[in-house]
Amino acid sequence: MTTPVPTSQQSWKGWLTSDRPQSRLQARCGRAYIIWQRFAENRLALAGLAILLALLFVAAFADVLAPHSPVQGDLRNARLLPPGSAGYLLGTDDQGRDILSRLIHGSRLTLFVVALVAVIAAPVGLIVGTIAGYAGGWIDGVLMRITDIFLAFPKLVLALALVAALGPGIENAVLAIAITSWPPYARIARAETLTFRNSDFIAAVQLMGASPLRIVLSHIVPLCLSSVIVRVTLDMAGIILTAAGLGFLGLGAQPPLPEWGAMIASGRRFILDQWWVAAMPGFAILIVSLGFNLLGDGLRDALDPKEAGQ
């Protein structure tokens, strides 16, 4: 069956909001349009989305936007200059390096950490949770006890222990944060799976001869995605803070990489007199973390099935 293509803005809106979609594509586009409408009603969520888009733009064009080198400084003429100095909008650090340029290039490291942790931790937690919820019995017990072991330790403490064992470095920091981040996603996926494990459509798929693995991957995992995506978005701020904490302690990105946590650590010696050295990267962490929190709150409201039914 072919879906008719709308020819005007009004027909596009009617096509997207139709209560009788004529194809799977039309149904998916209509659902995405409704979710976007609910999301756009939240001004704070739009502000969070704007912050995230700005971060992506800055990271993508860091080489063009940065006025100076992020790793080379001028110790003779530009050491610890205050904000607003000639050519240095946010001042310089103790090595004579431009703080603004280091913040711009540091956005790439922040996105690198956030993206890799999300790519590693979310699928692991989703698969573990859905398998535990669908299989039940001793499989559920074993997987959930392993999850409880990871949840028993504070995330930062466990990440510190793992990085200390693996060695300092941005790659090991990402791996440590990912290992400590997957248990909440597993708990959410398991709870979602238990709500429809005995549903009629699951029974129908079983009668058609689908294997348990296919049922989990093709029918249960897609139903858990929205909840996991919302939780991942809300956890981004915590991931950024954990990465900054590891960098602050010298276990994350190593010098001369412009990692925001490491920048705060190098500026704490000058916090009283040259406050901008530590305050500027701290302010960057605050803004980006706030943006992810606002975006996560907006996605949670937009994807809430209770809101969809109103």
C-alpha positions in Angstrom: 0.0 0.0 0.0 1.4 3.4 -1.0 1.0 6.4 1.3 -0.4 9.6 -0.4 2.0 12.5 -0.3 0.6 15.8 1.0 0.9 18.8 -1.2 0.5 21.7 1.3 1.2 22.7 4.8 -2.4 22.0 5.9 -2.4 18.6 4.3 0.9 17.8 5.8 -0.5 18.6 9.3 -3.6 16.6 8.6 -1.5 13.7 7.3 0.6 13.7 10.5 -2.3 14.0 12.9 -4.6 11.5 11.2 -6.2 9.1 13.6 -6.3 6.4 10.8 -2.8 6.2 9.4 -2.6 4.3 6.1 1.0 3.0 6.6 3.5 2.3 9.3 5.6 5.3 8.1 2.6 7.6 8.5 1.9 6.2 12.0 5.5 6.7 13.1 5.8 10.2 11.6 2.5 11.1 13.3 3.7 9.9 16.7 7.0 11.8 16.3 5.0 15.0 15.4 2.8 14.7 18.4 5.8 14.1 20.7 7.5 17.2 19.2 4.4 19.3 19.8 4.3 18.3 23.5 8.1 18.9 23.8 7.9 22.3 22.2 5.3 23.5 24.7 8.0 23.3 27.4 10.1 26.5 27.2 12.7 25.1 29.5 13.1 22.0 27.4 13.6 24.1 24.3 16.3 26.0 26.2 18.0 22.7 27.1 17.8 21.7 23.4 19.3 25.0 22.4 22.2 24.5 24.8 22.9 21.0 23.5 22.8 22.2 19.8 25.2 25.1 20.7 27.5 22.5 22.3 27.4 20.4 19.2 28.1 23.4 17.0 31.0 24.6 19.1 32.5 21.1 19.2 32.1 20.7 15.4 33.7 24.0 14.5 36.2 24.3 17.4 39.1 24.8 15.1 37.4 27.7 13.5 35.9 29.3 16.6 38.9 29.1 18.9 41.0 32.3 18.6 44.2 30.7 20.0 45.8 27.3 20.4 44.3 25.3 23.3 47.7 23.7 24.2 50.3 26.4 23.5 50.5 29.6 25.6 52.6 32.7 26.0 54.3 32.6 29.4 56.2 35.8 28.9 53.3 38.1 27.9 50.0 36.4 28.6 50.2 34.6 32.0 47.1 34.8 34.2 45.6 37.7 32.3 42.1 38.7 33.5 39.0 38.4 31.3 38.6 41.1 28.8 42.3 41.5 28.1 43.4 42.2 24.6 42.8 39.1 22.6 41.7 37.0 25.6 38.0 37.3 26.2 37.9 34.9 29.2 41.5 35.5 30.3 44.4 33.1 30.4 45.7 30.4 32.8 49.0 29.9 34.5 50.6 28.6 31.3 49.5 31.6 29.3 46.9 29.7 27.4 43.6 31.2 26.3 40.8 29.8 28.5 38.1 30.4 25.9 40.0 28.3 23.3 40.6 25.6 25.8 36.8 25.6 26.7 35.9 25.4 23.1 38.2 22.4 22.4 37.2 20.9 25.7 33.6 20.6 24.5 34.8 17.9 22.1 36.1 15.8 25.0 32.9 16.3 26.9 30.8 15.1 24.0 33.3 12.3 23.4 32.8 11.0 27.0 29.0 11.5 27.0 28.5 9.8 23.6 30.7 6.8 24.3 29.2 6.2 27.8 25.7 6.4 26.3 26.6 4.0 23.5 28.2 1.5 25.8 26.1 1.7 29.0 22.6 2.1 27.6 22.6 -1.0 25.3 24.2 -3.2 28.0 21.6 -2.1 30.6 18.8 -2.4 28.1 19.7 -6.0 27.1 20.4 -7.1 30.6 17.1 -5.7 31.9 14.9 -7.0 29.1 16.4 -10.5 29.3 16.0 -10.6 33.1 12.4 -9.4 32.9 11.4 -11.8 30.1 13.2 -14.9 31.3 12.5 -14.6 35.0 13.5 -17.4 37.4 17.1 -18.0 38.2 18.3 -15.9 35.2 16.4 -12.9 36.5 17.9 -13.5 40.0 21.5 -13.8 38.8 21.3 -10.8 36.6 19.6 -8.6 39.2 22.0 -9.6 41.9 24.9 -8.6 39.7 23.1 -5.3 39.1 22.6 -4.8 42.8 26.3 -5.3 43.4 27.2 -2.5 41.1 24.4 -0.3 42.6 25.8 -0.9 46.1 28.8 1.3 45.4 28.7 5.0 44.8 29.3 5.7 41.1 32.2 8.0 41.6 33.9 5.8 44.1 33.6 2.7 41.8 34.8 4.7 38.8 37.8 5.9 40.8 38.7 2.3 41.7 38.4 1.1 38.1 40.4 4.0 36.7 43.1 3.5 39.4 43.3 -0.2 38.3 43.2 0.5 34.6 45.5 3.6 34.7 44.8 7.3 34.1 43.6 8.4 30.7 40.4 9.5 28.9 39.7 6.1 27.4 40.0 4.3 30.7 37.8 7.0 32.3 35.1 6.5 29.7 35.2 2.7 30.2 35.0 3.1 34.0 32.1 5.5 33.8 30.3 3.2 31.4 30.8 0.2 33.7 29.3 2.1 36.6 26.4 3.6 34.6 24.5 0.6 33.1 22.7 -0.8 36.3 20.0 1.9 36.4 19.1 1.2 32.8 18.8 -2.5 33.5 16.4 -1.9 36.4 14.2 0.4 34.3 14.2 -2.1 31.3 13.3 -5.0 33.6 10.4 -3.0 35.2 9.1 -2.1 31.8 9.4 -5.7 30.6 7.5 -7.1 33.6 4.5 -4.9 32.7 3.9 -6.5 29.3 5.7 -9.9 29.5 2.4 -11.7 29.8 0.5 -9.4 27.3 -1.6 -10.8 24.5 0.7 -9.6 21.7 3.7 -11.4 23.3 1.6 -14.6 23.5 0.6 -14.2 19.9 4.3 -13.8 18.8 5.1 -16.9 20.9 2.4 -18.9 19.1 3.8 -17.9 15.8 7.1 -19.7 16.8 9.3 -16.7 17.5 12.4 -17.5 19.6 12.9 -15.8 23.0 15.8 -13.9 21.6 13.8 -12.5 18.7 10.9 -11.6 21.0 13.3 -9.7 23.3 15.2 -7.9 20.5 12.3 -7.2 18.1 9.3 -6.7 20.4 10.3 -5.9 24.0 13.5 -3.8 23.5 11.7 -1.2 21.3 9.0 -0.8 23.9 11.6 0.0 26.6 13.6 2.5 24.5 11.6 5.6 25.4 12.1 5.2 29.1 15.8 4.3 28.7 16.4 7.3 26.4 14.8 9.7 29.0 17.0 8.2 31.8 20.1 8.4 29.6 19.4 12.1 28.9 18.9 12.8 32.6 22.1 11.0 33.5 24.2 13.0 31.1 24.8 15.7 33.7 26.0 13.1 36.2 28.3 11.6 33.5 29.8 15.0 32.8 30.3 15.6 36.5 31.9 12.2 37.0 34.3 12.8 34.1 35.1 16.2 35.5 35.7 14.7 38.9 38.1 12.1 37.5 39.9 14.9 35.5 40.1 17.0 38.6 41.8 14.2 40.5 44.2 13.6 37.6 42.7 10.2 36.5 40.9 11.4 33.4 42.2 13.3 30.4 45.9 14.0 30.9 47.7 17.3 30.2 47.8 19.2 27.9 44.3 18.1 26.8 41.8 20.8 27.6 39.4 18.8 29.8 37.2 20.9 31.9 37.7 19.0 35.2 41.5 19.1 34.7 41.3 22.9 34.0 39.5 23.4 37.4 42.2 21.4 39.1 45.0 23.5 37.6 43.2 26.7 38.6 42.4 25.9 42.2 45.8 27.3 43.3 44.7 30.7 42.0 41.1 30.6 43.1 41.4 33.7 45.4 43.3 36.1 43.2 42.9 34.7 39.6 39.4 33.3 40.1 38.6 33.0 36.4 41.1 30.2 35.8 38.8 27.8 37.7 35.5 29.6 37.5 35.2 29.6 33.7 35.4 25.8 33.2 33.2 25.4 36.2 30.6 27.7 34.6 30.9 25.7 31.4 30.2 22.4 33.3 27.2 24.1 35.0 25.6 25.3 31.8 26.0 22.0 29.9 24.8 20.0 32.8 21.8 22.3 33.2 21.0 21.9 29.5 21.0 18.1 29.6 18.8 18.2 32.7 16.3 20.5 31.1 16.3 18.4 27.9 15.7 15.2 29.9 12.8 16.7 31.8 11.2 17.8 28.6 11.7 14.4 27.0 10.2 12.7 30.1 7.1 14.9 29.9 6.8 14.5 26.1 7.2 10.7 26.1 4.9 10.2 29.2 2.0 7.9 28.1 -0.3 9.6 30.6 0.3 12.9 28.8 -0.3 11.2 25.5 -3.7 10.1 26.6 -4.9 13.5 27.6 
